[in-house]
Amino acid sequence: EHRVTLKVIEKGNGVPLTDVELRLGMFRAATNEAGVAHVEVPGGTYEVCAWKIGYDVLSRTAHVAGDTTIHLEVAVAPEPEPPYWM
């Protein structure tokens, strides 16, 4: 097994994000106050997903062959336009 450290910041300002839900294959974690989470996984290629309300979902592929750190930048979701009523 390998220790994967996931560090999540807000895109544009670099602020660490708390309570970001993370999935690395079938393994799950959530970031702490420093925007960091740790997962123990066997070596392999994984789909890494990060999501938090108010932010765009981020998904990318990562290959794990040893202990590693993955840096993720999550963008604020654009505000939906209010509906136009006639």
KABELWO-V395753 format. One record per residue. RES is the residue in one letter. PSI is psi in degrees with one decimal (* if undefined). OMEGA is omega as a letter, one per 40 degrees, with the letter a starting at -180 (999 if undefined). D_LAST is the distance of its C-alpha to the last C-alpha in whole Angstrom. Layout:
# KABELWO-V395753
RES&PSI&OMEGA&D_LAST, RES&PSI&OMEGA&D_LAST
This chain:
# KABELWO-V395753
E&151.6&a&60, H&146.3&i&58, R&118.3&i&56, V&124.7&i&53, T&126.8&i&51, L&123.5&i&47, K&123.5&a&46, V&127.1&i&42, I&161.0&i&41, E&129.3&a&37, K&134.2&i&37, G&-38.6&a&37, N&-8.3&i&39, G&13.1&i&41, V&129.7&i&41, P&139.5&a&42, L&129.4&i&40, T&156.7&i&41, D&33.0&i&40, V&126.9&i&39, E&129.6&a&40, L&143.4&i&42, R&130.1&i&43, L&94.5&a&46, G&-124.4&i&47, M&0.3&a&47, F&141.7&a&48, R&153.2&i&46, A&173.0&i&46, A&146.0&a&44, T&151.1&i&44, N&-166.3&a&46, E&-23.6&a&45, A&3.6&a&47, G&24.4&a&44, V&142.1&i&47, A&154.0&i&48, H&141.8&i&51, V&138.1&i&52, E&120.5&a&55, V&153.6&i&54, P&159.5&i&57, G&149.8&i&57, G&-173.9&i&55, T&131.7&a&51, Y&149.3&i&48, E&122.0&i&44, V&123.5&i&43, C&139.7&i&40, A&133.8&i&38, W&146.7&i&35, K&140.6&i&34, I&133.2&a&31, G&-1.8&a&29, Y&153.3&i&31, D&145.8&i&31, V&136.2&i&33, L&135.2&i&36, S&133.8&i&39, R&167.4&a&42, T&140.7&i&45, A&139.6&i&48, H&126.7&a&52, V&116.6&i&54, A&3.0&i&58, G&-176.7&i&59, D&134.6&a&58, T&163.4&i&55, T&132.9&i&52, I&124.1&i&48, H&129.8&a&46, L&135.0&i&42, E&119.2&a&39, V&129.9&a&36, A&143.3&i&33, V&134.2&i&30, A&139.3&i&27, P&146.9&i&24, E&131.9&i&21, P&143.7&i&18, E&138.3&i&15, P&147.8&i&13, P&146.8&i&10, Y&117.7&i&7, W&136.3&i&4, M&*&999&0
